[in-house]
Amino acid sequence: MKATIKDVAKYAGVSTATVSRMLNHTGTVSAQTQQRISEAIEALDFQLNSRAQIFKTGKTNAIAVVVPDISNPFFACVIHEIESVLNQHNYTLMIASTEETREREAQILRYISKGSADGVILASAFQDYQDLKPFIPGDIPVVFFDRKLRNCPHDTVTESDTPAIRKAIKGLTEKGHRRIGCIAGLPWLSTTADRVLAYRTSLDAAGIGPDESLIFYASSMHDDGYAFARQLDEAGCTAILIVSNSMTRGGLSYLLEHGKQPGKDMIVAGYHNPDFLNIDMIRIQMPYQDLGRKAGEFVLERLQDPELPVRQIELTAPLL
């Protein structure tokens, strides 16, 4: 027979109301009492009826994190940081990947709107909030991160790698590089626009007009980095700027598989990943820790006070 809240209360020597307050986060319970209740739950193998809890409290104690590509180390690191913040407040994560498609993103948000989460943290594939608005849950906090949407009325945490890109390109041109290719993301994303603009203006500042044939727009996946690194290599580039973590991995894979030494045969300026530590490259360090923590904090604060003013902050990505 399954243990009940009454069984837990009796084992811990407290009232059922005290157990309920702790499980539903509806009141203050001392640390000592929480410890006794936790020991009783473990000893009795008590399982809370989650559906009954949701019906009673109207809360799931879950936050949905929606990203374009869960296999991208950047998003994996951000999710880890979000989780570290939410775990401290007894929230669990629901993680979904849109595969950079708006249709999939809309489908996921429709599901969340049915009451499966208390809040959403989202890196959107949309360009304008007005196009996304019909799918946004109207009664729970939504925090956007990494990408900026036009006309967005929600909390947003983004990062700027413009200074790092300018510094990287300037260093390359000062060393005599003239054919510097760029593997960019999807053209309608704010991150892509900002990074390509930094690339173009840096070449202009060096007196080198950007060659449009050396700019490739892609879906930020590994295979795109591999394929376009090949094309830029064949086009005679001596250096490449790759503006996503997964595509950086793909570009490096192409070079290594074809006997080309990064840092010697081809200079790669890309996004830092621990897997690349032994590779000679120019590393841009995305502030994923601060990004994830701040997004987690924003959604928690919004849950506590829905009337807070909208916060929109931008972090800076350094060049290592």
C-alpha positions in Angstrom: 0.0 0.0 0.0 1.3 3.4 -0.9 2.2 5.8 1.9 0.0 8.9 2.4 0.6 12.3 3.7 -0.9 11.1 7.0 1.7 8.4 7.2 4.5 10.9 6.5 3.2 13.2 9.2 2.9 10.4 11.8 6.4 9.1 11.0 7.9 12.7 11.3 5.9 13.6 14.4 4.2 16.6 12.8 0.8 17.6 11.6 -0.5 16.8 8.1 -0.8 20.6 7.6 2.9 21.0 8.2 3.7 18.3 5.6 1.4 20.0 3.1 3.0 23.4 3.7 6.4 22.0 2.9 5.4 20.0 -0.2 3.3 22.8 -1.6 5.6 25.7 -0.6 2.6 27.5 0.9 4.2 28.4 4.3 7.2 28.5 6.5 8.6 25.2 7.8 11.8 25.2 10.0 14.9 23.5 8.6 14.8 20.9 11.4 11.2 20.0 10.6 11.9 19.9 6.9 14.7 17.4 7.6 12.4 15.1 9.6 9.8 15.3 6.9 12.4 14.5 4.2 13.6 11.5 6.2 10.0 10.3 6.5 9.4 10.6 2.8 12.5 8.6 2.0 11.8 5.9 4.6 8.2 5.4 3.5 9.0 5.9 -0.2 6.2 8.5 -0.4 5.2 9.6 -3.9 3.3 12.9 -4.2 0.3 12.7 -6.5 1.5 15.4 -8.9 -1.9 15.7 -10.7 -3.7 16.2 -7.4 -1.1 18.8 -6.4 -1.5 20.7 -9.7 -5.3 20.7 -9.3 -5.1 21.9 -5.7 -2.4 24.6 -6.1 -2.6 25.5 -9.8 1.2 25.1 -10.0 3.4 22.5 -11.6 6.7 23.6 -10.1 8.2 23.2 -13.6 9.8 25.8 -15.8 10.0 25.1 -19.6 13.3 25.9 -21.3 12.9 26.1 -25.1 16.1 26.2 -27.1 16.9 25.9 -30.9 19.4 23.0 -30.5 19.9 21.1 -27.3 23.0 19.4 -28.7 24.7 22.8 -29.0 27.2 23.0 -26.1 26.3 26.7 -25.6 22.7 26.0 -24.9 23.6 22.9 -22.8 25.8 25.1 -20.6 23.1 27.8 -20.3 20.5 25.2 -19.4 22.8 23.8 -16.7 23.1 27.3 -15.1 19.3 27.9 -15.3 18.8 24.5 -13.6 21.3 25.4 -10.8 19.2 28.5 -10.0 15.8 26.9 -10.2 16.8 23.8 -8.2 17.4 26.0 -5.2 13.7 26.9 -5.3 12.3 23.4 -5.9 11.6 24.0 -9.6 12.3 21.3 -12.2 13.0 21.9 -15.9 11.2 20.8 -19.0 13.5 21.1 -21.9 12.4 21.3 -25.5 14.4 21.8 -28.8 12.8 23.6 -31.7 15.5 22.6 -34.2 15.5 26.3 -35.3 12.0 26.0 -36.8 9.2 28.4 -36.0 6.6 25.8 -36.6 8.1 23.5 -33.9 8.5 26.4 -31.5 4.8 27.4 -32.0 3.8 23.7 -31.3 5.8 23.6 -28.1 4.4 26.9 -26.8 0.8 25.7 -27.6 1.5 22.7 -25.4 2.9 24.8 -22.6 -0.2 27.0 -22.8 -2.3 24.1 -21.7 -0.8 24.3 -18.2 2.3 22.1 -18.2 4.6 24.7 -16.8 4.7 27.7 -14.5 7.0 29.8 -16.6 9.0 29.8 -19.9 12.6 30.6 -20.7 12.9 30.9 -24.5 15.6 31.4 -27.2 13.3 32.1 -30.1 13.6 31.4 -33.8 11.2 34.2 -34.5 12.2 37.7 -35.6 9.3 39.9 -34.5 7.3 39.3 -31.3 4.1 40.1 -33.0 4.4 36.9 -35.1 5.1 34.9 -32.0 2.5 36.5 -29.7 -0.4 34.2 -30.7 1.5 31.3 -29.3 2.8 32.9 -26.0 1.1 31.6 -22.8 -0.8 34.6 -21.5 -0.9 33.8 -17.8 2.7 32.8 -16.9 6.0 34.5 -17.0 8.1 34.4 -20.2 11.8 35.3 -20.3 13.6 35.6 -23.6 17.4 34.9 -23.8 20.2 35.0 -26.4 18.1 36.4 -29.2 16.4 39.8 -29.4 12.9 40.1 -30.9 11.5 43.3 -32.3 8.6 44.7 -30.2 9.2 42.3 -27.3 7.4 43.3 -24.1 9.0 40.6 -21.9 12.1 40.3 -19.8 15.2 39.6 -22.0 18.7 38.6 -21.3 21.1 38.7 -24.3 24.8 38.9 -25.0 27.0 41.1 -27.3 30.0 39.6 -28.9 30.5 42.6 -31.2 33.6 43.8 -29.4 35.2 40.4 -29.4 34.5 39.9 -33.2 35.9 43.3 -34.0 39.0 42.6 -31.9 39.5 39.2 -33.7 39.1 40.6 -37.2 41.4 43.5 -36.4 44.1 41.0 -35.2 43.7 39.0 -38.4 44.0 41.9 -40.8 47.0 43.3 -38.9 48.7 39.9 -39.5 48.1 40.3 -43.3 44.9 38.2 -43.8 42.8 39.5 -46.6 40.5 36.6 -47.5 38.5 36.1 -44.3 35.3 34.1 -44.6 32.3 34.2 -42.4 29.9 31.3 -41.5 26.9 33.0 -40.0 23.6 31.9 -38.5 20.1 32.2 -39.9 19.8 35.7 -41.5 16.7 36.8 -39.7 18.1 36.2 -36.2 19.3 39.3 -34.2 22.5 37.5 -33.2 23.3 36.8 -36.9 22.7 40.4 -37.9 24.9 41.8 -35.0 27.8 39.4 -35.8 27.8 39.9 -39.5 27.6 43.7 -39.0 30.7 43.5 -36.7 32.5 41.4 -39.3 31.7 43.8 -42.2 32.6 47.0 -40.3 35.8 45.5 -39.1 36.9 44.6 -42.6 35.8 48.1 -43.8 37.9 49.7 -41.0 40.9 47.7 -42.2 40.4 49.0 -45.8 39.2 45.6 -47.0 35.7 45.6 -48.5 33.7 42.5 -47.5 33.4 39.9 -50.2 29.8 38.8 -50.3 30.8 35.4 -51.8 32.7 34.7 -48.6 29.6 35.0 -46.3 27.5 32.0 -45.8 24.2 31.9 -43.8 23.3 28.6 -42.1 21.2 26.9 -39.5 23.9 26.9 -36.8 24.2 23.1 -37.0 27.5 21.1 -37.1 27.0 19.9 -40.7 26.7 23.5 -42.0 30.0 24.5 -40.3 31.6 21.5 -42.0 30.2 22.1 -45.5 30.9 25.9 -45.5 34.4 25.5 -44.1 35.1 23.4 -47.1 33.7 26.0 -49.5 35.7 28.8 -47.9 38.8 26.7 -47.9 38.3 26.0 -51.6 37.8 29.8 -52.1 41.2 30.5 -50.8 40.4 31.9 -47.4 43.2 32.0 -44.9 40.9 32.7 -41.9 37.3 32.1 -41.0 34.9 33.6 -38.5 32.4 31.0 -37.4 29.5 32.4 -35.3 28.1 29.4 -33.5 29.5 26.8 -31.2 28.2 23.8 -33.2 29.3 25.2 -36.5 32.7 26.0 -35.0 33.0 22.3 -34.2 31.9 21.4 -37.7 34.4 23.8 -39.3 37.3 22.4 -37.2 36.2 18.8 -38.0 36.5 19.6 -41.7 40.0 21.0 -41.3 41.3 18.2 -39.1 39.8 15.5 -41.4 41.5 17.0 -44.4 44.9 17.4 -42.9 44.8 21.1 -42.4 46.2 22.5 -39.2 44.1 25.1 -37.5 46.2 28.1 -36.5 48.6 27.4 -39.4 46.9 26.3 -42.6 43.7 28.1 -41.6 42.9 30.5 -38.7 39.6 29.9 -37.1 37.9 32.5 -34.9 35.0 30.8 -33.2 33.2 30.1 -30.0 35.0 28.6 -27.0 34.3 25.0 -26.1 36.3 22.8 -23.7 36.6 20.2 -26.5 38.7 22.8 -28.4 41.4 23.3 -25.7 44.2 21.6 -27.7 43.3 23.4 -30.9 45.1 26.6 -32.0 42.2 29.0 -32.6 40.9 32.5 -31.7 38.3 31.9 -29.0 35.2 34.0 -28.2 33.9 33.2 -24.7 30.1 33.5 -24.5 28.9 34.5 -21.0 26.7 31.4 -20.6 27.0 31.3 -16.9 25.7 34.8 -16.3 23.2 34.4 -19.1 21.7 31.2 -17.6 21.7 32.5 -14.0 20.1 35.8 -14.9 17.4 34.1 -17.0 16.6 31.8 -14.1 16.5 34.7 -11.6 14.3 36.7 -13.9 11.6 34.0 -14.2 11.7 33.4 -10.4 11.3 37.1 -9.7 8.5 37.4 -12.2 6.7 34.5 -10.6 6.9 36.3 -7.3 5.9 39.7 -8.6 4.2 39.7 -12.1 4.0 43.5 -11.9 7.8 44.1 -12.0 9.0 46.5 -14.7 10.3 44.8 -17.9 14.0 44.1 -17.6 16.2 43.9 -20.8 19.9 43.4 -20.2 22.9 42.7 -22.4 26.0 40.9 -21.3 29.4 41.2 -23.0 31.3 38.2 -24.6 35.1 38.5 -24.1 37.8 37.3 -26.5 40.1 34.8 -24.8 
